[in-house]
């Protein structure tokens, strides 16, 4: 097992920025207002770990392809991620407004797990994690991605209202999109340079 600190930090940074304006952050915030936050965090974190494992596995399969194909696919996925973040659609900012109160560890854990597990399929962060795993290594990507996803969930649960009032999510979304666009260009350049 080889761990690359730069790959861990890259995965953490990209996934953290991509997940901040995502519907999952708002779902965590909403669940945290009606349920015990620590139980919600355990549920969301478990779902994120499952999704990271799936994404890293998919990225590992991509890693079996010739290097130039992996880089081309990676560049396309980064470009798609940049498009998704920069397109200006605020659809992920909507909240369901559900007011049901759930108590007890297992019901809260199950509710939070299922909410994230279902909503994250094919999500930008899952695609990005697979992409990074194909080029930066499975373990480093898994650690960085999982830490970022769990951090965003914790942040939403602990300080969600503060963030919503003080940090414009469109700004975070644009920064993430520009980072992904830069990575797409860099990855294409690596095909011709490397």
ROLUMBA-800566 format. One line per field, with one value per atom (N, C-alpha, C, O): residue number from 1; x, y, z. Coordinates in Angstrom, 3 decimals. Each point is the difference from the previous one (the first is absolute). Layout:
N
nr: (NUM  ...)
xx: (X  ...)
yy: (Y  ...)
zz: (Z  ...)
This chain:
194
nr: (1  1  1  1  2  2  2  2  3  3  3  3  4  4  4  4  5  5  5  5  6  6  6  6  7  7  7  7  8  8  8  8  9  9  9  9  10  10  10  10  11  11  11  11  12  12  12  12  13  13  13  13  14  14  14  14  15  15  15  15  16  16  16  16  17  17  17  17  18  18  18  18  19  19  19  19  20  20  20  20  21  21  21  21  22  22  22  22  23  23  23  23  24  24  24  24  25  25  25  25  26  26  26  26  27  27  27  27  28  28  28  28  29  29  29  29  30  30  30  30  31  31  31  31  32  32  32  32  33  33  33  33  34  34  34  34  35  35  35  35  36  36  36  36  37  37  37  37  38  38  38  38  39  39  39  39  40  40  40  40  41  41  41  41  42  42  42  42  43  43  43  43  44  44  44  44  45  45  45  45  46  46  46  46  47  47  47  47  48  48  48  48  49  49  49  49  50  50  50  50  51  51  51  51  52  52  52  52  53  53  53  53  54  54  54  54  55  55  55  55  56  56  56  56  57  57  57  57  58  58  58  58  59  59  59  59  60  60  60  60  61  61  61  61  62  62  62  62  63  63  63  63  64  64  64  64  65  65  65  65  66  66  66  66  67  67  67  67  68  68  68  68  69  69  69  69  70  70  70  70  71  71  71  71  72  72  72  72  73  73  73  73  74  74  74  74  75  75  75  75  76  76  76  76  77  77  77  77  78  78  78  78  79  79  79  79  80  80  80  80  81  81  81  81  82  82  82  82  83  83  83  83  84  84  84  84  85  85  85  85  86  86  86  86  87  87  87  87  88  88  88  88  89  89  89  89  90  90  90  90  91  91  91  91  92  92  92  92  93  93  93  93  94  94  94  94  95  95  95  95  96  96  96  96  97  97  97  97  98  98  98  98  99  99  99  99  100  100  100  100  101  101  101  101  102  102  102  102  103  103  103  103  104  104  104  104  105  105  105  105  106  106  106  106  107  107  107  107  108  108  108  108  109  109  109  109  110  110  110  110  111  111  111  111  112  112  112  112  113  113  113  113  114  114  114  114  115  115  115  115  116  116  116  116  117  117  117  117  118  118  118  118  119  119  119  119  120  120  120  120  121  121  121  121  122  122  122  122  123  123  123  123  124  124  124  124  125  125  125  125  126  126  126  126  127  127  127  127  128  128  128  128  129  129  129  129  130  130  130  130  131  131  131  131  132  132  132  132  133  133  133  133  134  134  134  134  135  135  135  135  136  136  136  136  137  137  137  137  138  138  138  138  139  139  139  139  140  140  140  140  141  141  141  141  142  142  142  142  143  143  143  143  144  144  144  144  145  145  145  145  146  146  146  146  147  147  147  147  148  148  148  148  149  149  149  149  150  150  150  150  151  151  151  151  152  152  152  152  153  153  153  153  154  154  154  154  155  155  155  155  156  156  156  156  157  157  157  157  158  158  158  158  159  159  159  159  160  160  160  160  161  161  161  161  162  162  162  162  163  163  163  163  164  164  164  164  165  165  165  165  166  166  166  166  167  167  167  167  168  168  168  168  169  169  169  169  170  170  170  170  171  171  171  171  172  172  172  172  173  173  173  173  174  174  174  174  175  175  175  175  176  176  176  176  177  177  177  177  178  178  178  178  179  179  179  179  180  180  180  180  181  181  181  181  182  182  182  182  183  183  183  183  184  184  184  184  185  185  185  185  186  186  186  186  187  187  187  187  188  188  188  188  189  189  189  189  190  190  190  190  191  191  191  191  192  192  192  192  193  193  193  193  194  194  194  194)
xx: (0.853  -0.853  0.893  0.801  -0.951  0.778  -0.921  -1.014  1.375  -0.782  0.791  1.190  -1.864  0.594  -0.716  -1.189  1.906  -0.606  -0.617  -1.072  1.737  -0.548  -1.318  -0.941  0.878  -1.239  -1.112  -1.156  1.489  -1.001  -0.533  -1.212  2.122  -0.409  -0.777  -0.944  1.328  -0.727  -1.417  -0.959  0.827  -1.335  -0.822  -1.169  1.768  -0.729  -0.487  -1.176  2.073  -0.359  -1.088  -0.965  1.118  -0.995  -1.362  -1.031  1.038  -1.266  -0.659  -1.219  1.998  -0.548  -0.702  -1.136  1.813  -0.593  -1.226  -0.980  1.045  -1.131  -1.211  -1.140  1.379  -1.096  -0.651  -1.163  1.905  -0.569  -1.346  -0.960  0.869  -1.296  -0.954  -1.006  1.298  -0.783  -1.231  -0.062  -0.895  -1.253  0.227  -0.783  1.851  0.260  0.343  -0.368  1.075  0.295  -1.293  -0.163  -0.740  -1.274  -0.874  -0.746  0.844  -0.747  0.534  -0.775  2.095  0.595  -0.442  -0.351  0.375  -0.435  -1.452  -0.336  -0.515  -1.424  -0.213  -0.774  1.453  -0.156  0.529  -0.560  1.628  0.582  -0.891  0.155  -1.088  -0.924  -1.136  -0.651  0.403  -1.111  0.443  -0.806  2.073  0.507  1.294  0.586  -0.152  1.244  1.183  0.236  0.510  1.056  1.053  0.418  0.019  1.018  -0.512  0.746  -1.999  -0.591  -0.103  0.254  -0.631  -0.075  1.383  0.145  0.866  1.357  0.468  0.628  -0.923  0.363  -0.684  0.622  -1.878  -0.728  0.529  0.213  0.005  0.509  1.419  0.346  0.473  1.387  0.061  0.817  -1.661  -0.037  -0.377  0.603  -1.593  -0.412  1.120  0.239  0.442  1.115  1.117  0.587  -0.287  1.048  -0.341  0.876  -2.133  -0.425  0.167  0.494  -0.903  0.133  1.459  0.344  0.504  1.428  0.582  0.763  -1.107  0.498  -0.439  0.789  -2.043  -0.505  0.736  0.403  -0.227  0.661  1.469  0.504  0.176  1.409  0.130  0.933  -1.847  0.008  -0.175  0.691  -1.602  -0.205  1.236  0.397  0.212  1.220  1.146  0.826  -0.775  1.023  -0.136  0.999  -2.231  -0.222  0.442  0.574  -0.847  0.468  1.526  0.576  0.066  1.461  0.644  1.208  -1.974  0.531  0.142  0.660  -1.280  0.070  1.329  0.693  -0.327  1.221  -0.052  -1.069  2.243  0.112  -0.690  -0.683  0.845  -0.583  -1.530  -0.658  0.095  -1.460  -0.508  -1.007  1.713  -0.384  0.031  -0.909  1.964  0.112  -1.095  -0.535  0.201  -1.066  -1.349  -0.774  0.492  -1.238  -0.006  -1.020  2.158  0.096  -0.260  -0.729  1.321  -0.213  -1.470  -0.552  -0.077  -1.426  -0.851  -0.936  1.264  -0.757  0.221  -0.938  2.170  0.254  -0.755  -0.569  0.566  -0.725  -1.497  -0.665  0.141  -1.410  -0.273  -1.002  1.887  -0.143  0.030  -0.793  1.699  0.070  -1.304  -0.533  0.029  -1.274  -1.123  -0.786  0.714  -1.066  0.071  -1.031  2.229  0.150  -0.180  -0.496  0.894  -0.034  -1.280  -0.193  -0.671  -1.195  -0.990  -0.875  0.991  -0.849  -1.353  -0.869  0.662  -1.282  -0.016  0.867  -1.826  -0.102  -0.891  -0.467  0.214  -0.928  0.409  -0.853  2.164  0.459  -0.216  0.147  -0.495  -0.159  -1.388  -0.253  -0.645  -1.354  -0.008  0.697  -1.499  -0.179  -1.411  -0.923  0.772  -1.310  -0.964  -1.212  1.731  -0.863  -0.721  -0.977  1.447  -0.637  0.190  1.105  -2.144  0.070  -0.178  -0.166  0.198  -0.173  1.159  1.161  -1.469  1.023  0.244  -0.941  2.209  0.385  0.904  0.911  -1.153  0.821  0.572  -0.461  1.455  0.629  1.104  -0.114  1.196  1.161  -0.332  0.287  -0.884  -0.224  -0.915  0.327  -1.464  -0.826  0.701  -0.133  0.879  0.711  1.119  0.149  0.640  1.094  -0.526  0.551  -1.609  -0.571  -0.525  0.219  -0.906  -0.534  1.133  -0.053  1.081  1.127  0.771  0.377  -0.142  0.723  -0.731  0.601  -1.888  -0.768  -0.116  0.065  -0.235  -0.105  1.257  -0.084  1.243  1.265  0.290  0.422  -0.634  0.310  -0.759  0.569  -1.825  -0.815  0.358  0.110  0.070  0.213  1.390  0.184  0.789  1.370  0.327  1.094  -2.011  0.295  0.224  -0.858  2.015  0.320  0.252  0.049  0.112  0.227  1.384  0.883  -0.718  1.259  1.169  1.074  -1.265  1.101  0.348  1.164  -2.144  0.279  0.771  0.937  -1.331  0.691  1.424  0.942  -0.788  1.323  0.897  1.187  -1.743  0.778  0.481  1.161  -2.018  0.401  1.099  0.967  -1.131  0.968  1.363  1.027  -1.025  1.255  0.646  1.225  -2.030  0.541  0.707  0.979  -1.472  0.605  1.393  0.858  -0.625  1.289  0.869  1.216  -1.793  0.773  0.152  0.612  -1.147  0.120  -1.255  -0.613  0.249  -1.259  -0.013  -0.942  1.972  -0.027  0.071  -0.733  1.605  0.135  -1.295  -0.448  -0.145  -1.261  -1.107  -0.791  0.731  -1.050  0.099  -1.010  2.208  0.186  -0.389  -0.746  1.243  -0.312  -1.474  -0.584  -0.022  -1.416  -0.906  -0.911  1.168  -0.826  0.120  -0.996  2.212  0.194  -0.735  -0.587  0.615  -0.693  -1.514  -0.655  0.108  -1.448  -0.490  -1.017  1.750  -0.403  0.188  -0.750  1.750  0.221  -1.127  -0.463  0.029  -1.105  -1.269  -0.738  0.487  -1.182  0.087  -0.978  2.143  0.185  -0.141  -0.612  1.179  -0.094  -1.450  -0.425  -0.325  -1.417  -0.756  -0.865  1.188  -0.703  0.383  -0.846  2.100  0.473  -0.120  -0.280  0.493  0.051  -0.739  0.324  -1.311  -0.714  -0.652  0.088  -0.724  -0.673  1.000  -0.251  1.390  1.033  0.500  0.137  0.136  0.501  -1.024  0.345  -1.586  -1.052  -0.150  -0.330  0.569  -0.141  1.256  -0.100  1.275  1.247  0.760  0.647  -0.722  0.777  -0.944  -0.822  0.927  -0.861  0.352  1.115  -2.069  0.258  0.302  0.708  -1.228  0.317  1.495  0.593  0.011  1.442  0.777  0.929  -1.304  0.654  -0.176  0.937  -2.141  -0.303  0.872  0.530  -0.386  0.812  1.480  0.676  -0.178  1.400  0.231  0.989  -1.900  0.112  -0.046  0.763  -1.651  -0.114  1.258  0.449  0.110  1.235  1.169  0.841  -0.783  1.044  -0.131  0.997  -2.225  -0.207  0.314  0.558  -0.915  0.320  1.515  0.521  0.179  1.460  0.592  0.960  -1.531  0.477  -0.278  0.794  -1.910  -0.301  1.056  0.512  -0.191  1.003  1.369  0.713  -0.351  1.280  0.096  1.034  -2.106  0.002  0.149  0.709  -1.370  0.160  1.440  0.587  -0.020  1.385  0.965  0.993  -1.291  0.854  0.015  0.984  -2.048  -0.049  1.078  0.677  -0.521  0.944  1.416  0.962  -0.826  1.323  0.644  1.183  -1.999  0.522  0.106  0.426)
yy: (-1.177  1.177  1.231  0.203  0.615  1.226  1.197  0.131  0.735  1.217  1.199  0.141  0.709  1.211  1.195  0.205  0.585  1.127  1.009  0.541  -0.289  0.941  -0.522  0.768  -2.072  -0.597  0.063  0.249  -0.470  0.098  1.422  0.209  0.777  1.403  0.448  0.782  -1.265  0.328  -0.538  0.717  -1.987  -0.598  0.734  0.309  -0.028  0.705  1.355  0.335  0.439  1.350  0.008  0.758  -1.594  -0.034  -0.492  0.601  -1.675  -0.568  0.939  0.171  0.432  0.936  1.160  0.338  0.269  1.131  -0.422  0.739  -1.930  -0.468  -0.341  0.176  -0.658  -0.447  1.144  -0.101  1.194  1.108  0.496  0.109  0.190  0.488  -1.113  0.267  -1.490  -1.149  -0.206  0.458  -1.152  -0.282  -0.786  0.114  -0.914  -0.806  0.874  -0.320  1.432  0.907  0.565  0.096  0.271  0.561  -1.065  0.287  -1.509  -1.093  -0.231  -0.196  0.217  -0.160  1.121  -0.232  1.439  1.150  -0.167  0.213  -0.593  -0.166  -1.139  0.144  -1.268  -1.119  0.369  -0.416  1.189  0.401  0.903  0.082  0.596  0.850  -0.806  0.467  -1.654  -0.827  -1.277  -0.665  0.325  -1.252  0.281  1.074  -2.028  0.159  0.059  -0.961  2.080  0.187  -1.104  -0.392  -0.115  -1.041  -1.263  -0.648  0.287  -1.174  0.220  -0.905  2.126  0.335  -0.133  -0.554  1.062  -0.053  -1.445  -0.319  -0.555  -1.410  -0.593  -0.749  1.078  -0.524  0.528  -0.767  2.089  0.581  -0.482  -0.291  0.206  -0.451  -1.438  -0.322  -0.537  -1.395  -0.082  -0.758  1.532  0.007  0.537  -0.528  1.566  0.540  -1.030  -0.116  -0.628  -1.018  -1.072  -0.451  0.047  -0.986  0.573  -0.684  1.933  0.619  0.200  -0.175  0.534  0.147  -1.344  -0.062  -1.014  -1.332  -0.382  -0.541  0.822  -0.297  0.832  -0.516  1.807  0.897  -0.373  0.018  -0.353  -0.388  -1.309  -0.161  -0.761  -1.243  0.261  -0.599  1.480  0.364  0.682  -0.254  1.119  0.667  -0.977  0.164  -1.190  -1.029  -0.752  -0.360  0.125  -0.651  0.905  -0.465  1.773  0.946  -0.018  0.166  -0.372  -0.003  -1.140  0.034  -1.046  -1.119  0.345  -0.718  1.812  0.418  0.690  0.409  -0.273  0.744  1.425  0.599  -0.076  1.283  1.138  0.812  -0.733  1.118  -0.055  1.040  -2.245  -0.132  0.436  0.700  -1.120  0.402  1.519  0.604  0.011  1.463  0.685  1.023  -1.569  0.579  -0.116  0.957  -2.125  -0.192  0.921  0.610  -0.514  0.873  1.454  0.706  -0.265  1.379  0.241  1.045  -2.013  0.142  0.065  0.795  -1.632  0.015  1.300  0.542  -0.044  1.293  1.117  0.884  -0.926  1.012  -0.075  1.028  -2.243  -0.171  0.562  0.682  -0.969  0.535  1.516  0.636  -0.052  1.457  0.560  0.993  -1.646  0.434  -0.045  0.940  -2.039  -0.154  1.087  0.504  -0.150  1.009  1.423  0.870  -0.634  1.357  0.354  1.156  -2.118  0.251  0.949  0.535  -0.316  0.983  -0.504  0.798  -2.111  -0.553  -0.072  -0.640  1.277  -0.003  -1.097  0.079  -1.112  -1.051  -0.755  -0.493  0.393  -0.741  0.768  -0.563  1.848  0.786  -0.118  0.523  -1.200  -0.152  -1.015  -1.014  1.306  -0.944  -0.563  0.661  -1.886  -0.629  0.632  -0.025  0.587  0.613  -1.024  0.331  -1.580  -1.042  0.306  0.348  -0.471  0.372  -1.196  0.179  -1.356  -1.191  -0.147  0.137  -0.413  -0.208  -1.485  -0.777  0.379  -1.389  -0.070  0.816  -1.778  -0.154  -1.404  -0.901  0.718  -1.309  -0.190  0.466  -1.150  -0.151  -0.688  0.541  -1.719  -0.772  0.713  0.034  0.539  0.716  1.223  0.260  0.489  1.180  -0.440  0.540  -1.520  -0.525  -0.497  0.341  -1.139  -0.566  1.086  -0.052  1.027  1.099  0.765  0.264  0.095  0.755  -0.828  0.510  -1.787  -0.874  -0.084  0.206  -0.506  -0.174  1.303  -0.013  1.135  1.287  0.269  0.420  -0.658  0.247  -1.109  0.279  -1.514  -1.123  0.110  -0.234  0.582  0.110  1.249  -0.055  1.175  1.260  0.124  0.803  -1.563  0.143  -0.859  0.125  -0.996  -0.834  0.871  0.800  -0.961  0.752  1.467  0.800  -0.436  1.384  0.449  -0.820  2.116  0.584  -0.475  -0.286  0.198  -0.417  -1.474  -0.381  -0.440  -1.415  -0.154  -0.793  1.547  -0.034  0.522  -0.578  1.664  0.577  -0.960  -0.122  -0.556  -0.970  -1.136  -0.401  -0.118  -1.061  0.493  -0.711  1.927  0.617  0.139  -0.362  0.877  0.179  -1.336  -0.118  -0.889  -1.312  -0.630  -0.729  1.009  -0.565  0.560  -0.690  1.927  0.616  0.263  0.126  -0.038  0.388  -1.101  0.227  -1.390  -1.088  -0.150  0.980  -2.219  -0.315  0.426  0.661  -1.027  0.268  1.492  0.502  0.199  1.435  0.725  0.878  -1.258  0.613  -0.342  0.867  -2.114  -0.416  0.773  0.463  -0.325  0.723  1.464  0.535  0.114  1.416  0.238  0.935  -1.769  0.158  -0.249  0.781  -1.872  -0.322  1.084  0.397  0.075  1.059  1.275  0.677  -0.348  1.200  -0.121  0.921  -2.052  -0.200  0.018  0.620  -1.303  -0.027  1.371  0.370  0.376  1.349  0.945  0.801  -0.895  0.859  -0.324  0.901  -2.183  -0.383  0.535  0.529  -0.667  0.517  1.513  0.565  0.083  1.455  0.447  0.963  -1.674  0.340  -0.192  0.804  -1.856  -0.279  0.972  0.375  0.033  0.849  1.499  0.792  -0.423  1.435  0.374  1.005  -1.802  0.229  1.354  0.637  -0.190  1.301  1.140  0.964  -1.086  1.029  0.082  1.094  -2.243  -0.034  0.602  0.810  -1.199  0.479  1.517  0.637  -0.058  1.446  0.768  1.146  -1.751  0.735  -0.283  0.896  -2.126  -0.379  -0.246  -0.915  1.716  -0.243  -1.334  -0.187  -0.720  -1.326  0.051  -0.865  1.854  0.148  0.241  -0.478  1.216  0.252  -1.295  -0.271  -0.525  -1.288  -0.894  -0.676  0.677  -0.810  0.426  -0.844  2.133  0.499  -0.342  -0.374  0.498  -0.346  -1.482  -0.359  -0.497  -1.427  -0.279  -0.826  1.504  -0.180  0.434  -0.679  1.797  0.474  -0.936  -0.226  -0.318  -0.985  -1.225  -0.503  0.020  -1.182  0.296  -0.844  2.037  0.380  0.041  -0.463  1.022  0.024  -1.401  -0.255  -0.654  -1.382  -0.698  -0.832  1.162  -0.581  0.429  -0.825  2.118  0.518  -0.617  -0.410  0.346  -0.578  -1.460  -0.432  -0.321  -1.422  -0.204  -0.911  1.751  -0.096  0.334  -0.654  1.669  0.373  -1.147  -0.193  -0.570  -1.130  -1.094  -0.730  0.611  -1.003  0.313  -0.901  2.171  0.403  0.216  -0.144  0.485  0.253  -1.289  -0.249  -0.583  -1.184  -1.161  -1.074)
zz: (0.000  0.000  0.000  0.912  -1.945  -0.147  0.187  -0.687  1.618  0.231  -0.502  0.283  -1.025  -0.559  0.622  -0.243  1.045  0.701  -0.972  0.267  -1.379  -0.980  -0.581  -0.202  -0.065  -0.523  1.042  -0.345  1.605  1.072  0.083  0.067  -0.071  0.095  -1.238  0.114  -1.281  -1.237  0.067  -0.286  0.665  0.109  1.042  -0.232  1.372  1.058  -0.499  0.148  -0.737  -0.454  -1.056  0.098  -1.099  -1.079  0.491  -0.302  1.044  0.470  0.999  -0.024  0.892  0.985  -0.710  0.333  -1.309  -0.727  -0.814  -0.085  -0.510  -0.808  0.871  -0.430  1.637  0.860  0.773  0.393  -0.172  0.784  -0.544  0.764  -2.055  -0.478  -0.411  -0.658  1.027  -0.445  0.881  1.141  -1.702  0.722  1.280  0.943  -0.898  1.190  1.196  1.130  -1.375  1.103  0.572  1.216  -2.092  0.454  0.653  0.936  -1.431  0.640  1.409  0.936  -0.786  1.333  0.927  1.157  -1.678  0.795  0.436  1.165  -2.106  0.315  1.001  0.947  -1.152  0.932  1.382  1.015  -0.976  1.263  0.830  1.218  -1.873  0.753  0.610  0.935  -1.440  0.473  0.705  0.650  -0.777  0.559  0.741  -0.138  0.911  0.754  -0.980  -0.732  0.709  -1.001  -0.048  -1.090  2.228  -0.009  -0.678  -0.735  0.965  -0.654  -1.509  -0.795  0.421  -1.429  -0.626  -1.090  1.782  -0.538  -0.183  -1.009  1.970  -0.164  -1.237  -0.753  0.548  -1.159  -1.312  -0.939  0.858  -1.249  -0.276  -1.144  2.186  -0.182  -0.493  -0.863  1.393  -0.457  -1.472  -0.760  0.362  -1.409  -0.888  -1.086  1.540  -0.775  -0.151  -1.076  2.133  -0.082  -1.035  -0.739  0.684  -1.003  -1.398  -0.897  0.703  -1.320  -0.403  -1.169  2.108  -0.302  -0.419  -0.964  1.667  -0.360  -1.416  -0.775  0.446  -1.354  -1.041  -1.043  1.325  -0.952  -0.193  -1.123  2.209  -0.095  -0.778  -0.787  0.998  -0.770  -1.487  -0.824  0.482  -1.406  -0.559  -1.137  1.938  -0.434  -0.187  -0.898  1.754  -0.142  -1.317  -0.621  0.199  -1.294  -1.142  -0.985  1.124  -1.008  -0.086  -1.075  2.227  0.054  -0.764  -0.235  -0.160  -0.777  -1.484  -0.751  0.339  -1.402  -0.284  0.932  -2.216  -0.346  0.564  0.117  0.228  0.688  -0.752  0.623  -1.938  -0.738  0.008  -0.001  0.009  0.061  1.380  0.107  0.939  1.355  0.123  0.570  -1.109  0.085  -0.807  0.427  -1.570  -0.810  0.711  0.025  0.552  0.759  1.220  0.318  0.359  1.168  -0.378  0.698  -1.794  -0.452  -0.319  0.344  -1.003  -0.325  1.270  0.084  0.901  1.251  0.773  0.584  -0.580  0.647  -0.719  0.641  -1.972  -0.762  0.292  0.132  -0.033  0.348  1.396  0.214  0.723  1.354  0.006  0.695  -1.464  -0.096  -0.570  0.496  -1.543  -0.585  1.028  0.113  0.635  0.991  1.074  0.443  -0.029  1.043  -0.531  0.715  -1.952  -0.539  -0.749  -0.377  0.160  -0.818  0.650  -0.682  1.975  0.665  0.428  0.351  -0.368  0.432  1.511  0.596  0.029  1.450  0.523  1.136  -1.940  0.398  1.239  0.739  -0.497  1.166  1.294  1.085  -1.184  1.202  0.600  1.086  -1.776  0.529  1.124  -0.046  1.056  1.087  -0.079  -0.476  0.947  -0.032  0.980  -0.216  1.284  1.005  0.852  0.672  -0.690  0.798  1.483  0.417  0.372  1.405  0.926  1.206  -1.729  0.818  0.978  -0.386  1.637  1.016  0.165  0.166  -0.211  0.157  1.224  0.144  0.734  1.197  0.070  -0.701  1.537  0.152  -1.011  -1.134  1.525  -0.868  -1.317  -1.068  1.126  -1.226  -1.003  -1.186  1.616  -0.982  -0.606  -1.196  2.016  -0.518  -0.927  -1.097  1.529  -0.805  -1.345  -1.047  1.072  -1.228  -0.932  -1.210  1.772  -0.809  -0.667  -1.201  1.973  -0.549  -1.025  -1.055  1.363  -0.927  -1.330  -1.055  1.099  -1.238  -0.786  -1.230  1.924  -0.700  -0.814  -1.154  1.746  -0.701  -0.994  -1.123  1.502  -0.872  -1.326  -1.066  1.135  -1.215  -0.800  -1.225  1.913  -0.725  -0.617  -0.914  1.378  -0.494  -1.219  -0.549  0.106  -1.169  -1.221  -0.371  -0.248  -1.204  0.259  -0.935  2.201  0.368  -0.469  -0.250  0.139  -0.435  0.856  -0.530  1.835  0.870  -0.194  0.131  -0.437  -0.258  -1.311  -0.086  -0.921  -1.295  0.160  -0.542  1.282  0.222  0.775  -0.303  1.294  0.773  -0.900  0.089  -0.941  -0.931  -0.930  -0.275  -0.198  -0.888  0.686  -0.574  1.779  0.740  0.347  -0.029  0.357  0.340  -1.198  0.164  -1.361  -1.206  -0.239  -0.552  0.959  -0.299  1.229  -0.141  1.333  1.181  1.048  1.044  -1.303  0.970  0.835  0.421  -0.194  0.670  1.463  0.437  0.332  1.439  0.298  0.852  -1.546  0.229  -0.341  0.737  -1.860  -0.416  0.984  0.373  0.046  0.940  1.311  0.529  -0.014  1.268  -0.155  0.821  -1.865  -0.219  -0.264  0.546  -1.374  -0.336  1.198  0.274  0.434  1.169  1.070  0.605  -0.377  1.000  -0.411  0.844  -2.128  -0.472  0.153  0.487  -0.902  0.080  1.444  0.313  0.562  1.409  0.653  0.903  -1.363  0.534  -0.401  0.812  -2.056  -0.449  0.773  0.399  -0.188  0.765  1.430  0.528  0.095  1.362  0.022  0.907  -1.908  -0.093  -0.128  0.638  -1.468  -0.168  1.306  0.346  0.368  1.245  1.110  0.811  -0.766  1.086  -0.282  0.899  -2.145  -0.291  -1.277  -0.633  0.251  -1.252  -0.114  -1.050  2.072  -0.055  -0.161  -0.725  1.412  -0.114  -1.440  -0.547  -0.068  -1.375  -0.951  -0.860  1.012  -0.898  0.068  -1.001  2.172  0.155  -0.408  -0.437  0.571  -0.170  -1.306  -0.543  0.042  -1.182  -1.166  0.055  -1.106  -1.166  -0.668  -0.488  0.474  -0.556  -1.496  -0.515  -0.177  -1.427  -0.189  -0.967  1.889  -0.069  0.166  -0.760  1.744  0.231  -1.223  -0.426  -0.133  -1.177  -1.180  -0.722  0.531  -1.124  0.188  -0.959  2.178  0.262  -0.300  -0.639  1.099  -0.293  -1.488  -0.500  -0.214  -1.441  -0.742  -0.924  1.326  -0.635  0.286  -0.870  2.082  0.328  -0.894  -0.517  0.333  -0.838  -1.465  -0.701  0.241  -1.372  -0.189  -1.015  2.000  -0.047  -0.035  -0.728  1.514  0.002  -1.330  -0.440  -0.198  -1.311  -1.019  -0.757  0.742  -0.929  0.308  -0.916  2.181  0.409  -0.438  -0.508  0.704  -0.339  -1.503  -0.428  -0.387  -1.460  -0.377  -0.862  1.506  -0.290  0.320  -0.701  1.765  0.377  -1.076  -0.119  -0.653  -1.073  -1.023  -0.496  0.186  -1.056  0.515  -0.754  2.027  0.575  0.496  -0.233  0.936  0.671  -0.902  0.425)
